[in-house]
Amino acid sequence: MLDSLIDPFRRMFDFRGRARRRDYWLFVAWQVPVLIVVFLVTNLVLGTAGTLILAPELMIYGTLAYTAVFGLPVLALQVRRLHDSDKRGWWVLVGFIPYLGLGWLLFLMAQQGTWGPNRYGPDPRQLWEGDLFE
């Protein structure tokens, strides 16, 4: 379970291959509490003493800190996730389309991957390759 948080950081420069839905969504689930902590710490450090009001400029600082840490691992994992459904990594740019882009990107991330090998590599759902008794 903890490997789902560490593995995207180990493979942050690896845009080849495929990633399972489970790996992607577990990493997203880890990010929610981390993002809340980042916003709280940003508010406590840069905010007025004793208040927990998230001012817009503090939200920007928190978002920048979050993006600096998680930006590249998320991007690489999204590209590998798109490869699992036999789509090019450039589809990640659909998230920048106003209004509909983020929903469409979430739909692409939730799609089931192709069964068996595709042009981006072997199926990551297979636990091993080759004969069991080799």
Contacts in CASP RR format, 6 or more apart in sequence:
PFRMAT RR
TARGET T0000
AUTHOR 0000-0000-0000
METHOD contacts of the structure
MODEL  1
MLDSLIDPFRRMFDFRGRARRRDYWLFVAWQVPVLIVVFLVTNLVLGTAG
TLILAPELMIYGTLAYTAVFGLPVLALQVRRLHDSDKRGWWVLVGFIPYL
GLGWLLFLMAQQGTWGPNRYGPDPRQLWEGDLFE
1 26 0 8 1.000
4 22 0 8 1.000
4 23 0 8 1.000
4 26 0 8 1.000
4 27 0 8 1.000
4 30 0 8 1.000
5 26 0 8 1.000
5 27 0 8 1.000
5 30 0 8 1.000
7 23 0 8 1.000
8 23 0 8 1.000
8 27 0 8 1.000
8 73 0 8 1.000
8 74 0 8 1.000
8 76 0 8 1.000
8 77 0 8 1.000
9 73 0 8 1.000
11 73 0 8 1.000
11 76 0 8 1.000
11 77 0 8 1.000
11 80 0 8 1.000
12 72 0 8 1.000
12 73 0 8 1.000
12 76 0 8 1.000
13 72 0 8 1.000
13 76 0 8 1.000
14 76 0 8 1.000
14 80 0 8 1.000
15 76 0 8 1.000
15 79 0 8 1.000
15 80 0 8 1.000
15 89 0 8 1.000
16 80 0 8 1.000
16 83 0 8 1.000
16 120 0 8 1.000
17 80 0 8 1.000
17 83 0 8 1.000
17 120 0 8 1.000
17 121 0 8 1.000
18 80 0 8 1.000
18 81 0 8 1.000
18 83 0 8 1.000
18 84 0 8 1.000
18 113 0 8 1.000
18 118 0 8 1.000
18 120 0 8 1.000
18 121 0 8 1.000
18 122 0 8 1.000
18 123 0 8 1.000
18 124 0 8 1.000
19 77 0 8 1.000
19 80 0 8 1.000
19 81 0 8 1.000
19 83 0 8 1.000
19 84 0 8 1.000
19 124 0 8 1.000
20 84 0 8 1.000
20 124 0 8 1.000
20 125 0 8 1.000
21 81 0 8 1.000
21 84 0 8 1.000
21 109 0 8 1.000
21 110 0 8 1.000
21 112 0 8 1.000
21 113 0 8 1.000
23 77 0 8 1.000
23 81 0 8 1.000
23 124 0 8 1.000
24 77 0 8 1.000
24 78 0 8 1.000
24 81 0 8 1.000
24 109 0 8 1.000
25 109 0 8 1.000
27 73 0 8 1.000
27 74 0 8 1.000
27 77 0 8 1.000
31 70 0 8 1.000
31 74 0 8 1.000
34 66 0 8 1.000
34 70 0 8 1.000
35 66 0 8 1.000
38 62 0 8 1.000
38 65 0 8 1.000
38 66 0 8 1.000
39 54 0 8 1.000
39 58 0 8 1.000
39 59 0 8 1.000
39 62 0 8 1.000
40 52 0 8 1.000
42 58 0 8 1.000
42 61 0 8 1.000
42 62 0 8 1.000
42 65 0 8 1.000
43 52 0 8 1.000
43 53 0 8 1.000
43 54 0 8 1.000
43 58 0 8 1.000
44 50 0 8 1.000
46 58 0 8 1.000
46 61 0 8 1.000
47 55 0 8 1.000
47 58 0 8 1.000
75 92 0 8 1.000
78 89 0 8 1.000
78 92 0 8 1.000
78 105 0 8 1.000
78 109 0 8 1.000
79 89 0 8 1.000
79 92 0 8 1.000
81 108 0 8 1.000
81 109 0 8 1.000
82 88 0 8 1.000
82 89 0 8 1.000
82 91 0 8 1.000
82 92 0 8 1.000
82 108 0 8 1.000
83 89 0 8 1.000
83 118 0 8 1.000
83 120 0 8 1.000
83 121 0 8 1.000
84 113 0 8 1.000
84 114 0 8 1.000
84 118 0 8 1.000
84 120 0 8 1.000
84 124 0 8 1.000
85 108 0 8 1.000
85 111 0 8 1.000
85 112 0 8 1.000
85 113 0 8 1.000
85 114 0 8 1.000
86 113 0 8 1.000
86 114 0 8 1.000
86 118 0 8 1.000
86 119 0 8 1.000
86 120 0 8 1.000
87 108 0 8 1.000
91 105 0 8 1.000
91 108 0 8 1.000
92 105 0 8 1.000
94 101 0 8 1.000
94 104 0 8 1.000
94 105 0 8 1.000
94 108 0 8 1.000
95 101 0 8 1.000
95 102 0 8 1.000
95 103 0 8 1.000
95 104 0 8 1.000
95 105 0 8 1.000
97 104 0 8 1.000
114 123 0 8 1.000
115 123 0 8 1.000
116 122 0 8 1.000
116 123 0 8 1.000
116 126 0 8 1.000
117 123 0 8 1.000
122 129 0 8 1.000
END
